[in-house]
Amino acid sequence: MIEKILRITDIVLKVLEGVPEARDNDELLRFKVHAEQSKFIRAQGYMLDDYARLCINRKVASHESIRRARQKLQELHPELRGDTSPGRKRLAEEMRQSMPSMNIG
């Protein structure tokens, strides 16, 4: 898994730097990364079935590998974080505070 993430890190970095909207949108990020991996995806008339086949046959990076690469890059480069990052962090802390403690065992 780590090898897959390292292989796409440069592409993810390029997209995060060039397309700020992708910093908060993993779906947009995924499609931009796939378009960079396979330039022909942008071709007019390229069939959705062909794109789906690339995904199914793992010829383009998985959503999870892209997400993990984004997460690590944003950790290392705070300037690449999206606009919702601070709010998301605050909401996560509020959720932790409001959850009742769970006793397991």
Secondary structure, 3 states (H helix, E strand, C coil): CHHHHHHHHHHHHHHHHHCHHHHCCHHHHHHHHHHHHCHHHHCCCCCHHHHHHHHHCCCCCCHHHHHHHHHHHHHHCHHHCCCCHHHHHHHHHHHHHHCCCCCCC
